[in-house]
Amino acid sequence: MALDLKAEVSSWPVEKASVAIVDADGIVDMYDDGTHHRWASVSKVAMALTILDGCAEGVISLEDEVGPPGSTLAHLLAHASGIAPDSDEIAGQVGSRRIYSNRGIEIAADHLEQATGQPFDQELSDRVLDLLDMNDTVLDGSPAHGVVGPIGDLAVLAHELLKPKLLLPQVVELASTLAFPGLHGVLPGYGRQKNNDWGLGCEIRDHKSPHWSAPENSPETFGHFGQTGSFLWVDRAAGLACASLSNRQFGQWAIEAWPPLSSKVLAEYAIR
């Protein structure tokens, strides 16, 4: 019996929420509450793809020195630059630990703007949103957390990450492959992690526990979650991606609700 996604989200303590499940062929199932939600830090996935496409084009480079002294664009995208979470203060040595930083992401976006002479929202549209026909999604605020759009568009992005067709494969690979291995750090909401693995834009699950994805998700699962009660994971080993958007701030409710849903998704739809 297929999952009843509406019933699943109805059990959550939220006013509104949407969920989508995607496999290699497209959307498997989706409950759309009709709302254009704020993606919060799930925005960073689309932001990173935009930056990495600029690198692939050659207008910028991952080796460009950007941010604190000794930091490169790659360090910024992987939260390894040492810059503080929400200011220009230096909170650690470059490459010494994973310091999750909205400010670092904004500096990376500024770097692409300066190289192309175009506002970042236009770069995002040109390189990702328009390319994937994500026509109802816009950037409204910081590149680190300002994307607004419906679950249908996030499902399109999830499908592209699972099986790239329009984005350059090397762009998706860089976003989802471990960068600067062995760094410890704090995963917001889940505490200190011995190996706080991150690609150039996406968090990588590895063996983190507890975690916002399911215990059954593969260690290679990548994605992001956001403070507006949003998440996106892509598990190529399972042949699946799952995404959710809501209108309630991340908290204990999400820590308790998301992993069971993801476990059910994997049990019902994963490649066996």
ABEGO torsion letter per residue (X at the ends): XBBBAAAAAAABBBABBBBBBBBAAEBABBBBAGBBBBAEAAAAAAAAAAAAAAAAAGABBAABBBEBBGBBAAAAAAGAAGBBAABABBABBBGABBBBBAAAAAAAAAAAAAAAGBBAAAAAAAAAAAAAGBAABBBBEBAAAABBBBAAAAAAAAAAAABBAABBAAAAAAAABBBGBGBBEBBBGAEBBABBBBBBGBBBAEABOBBABBAABBAABBEBBBAAGBBBBBBAAAGBBBBBBBABBBBAAAAAAAAAAAAAAAAAABBX
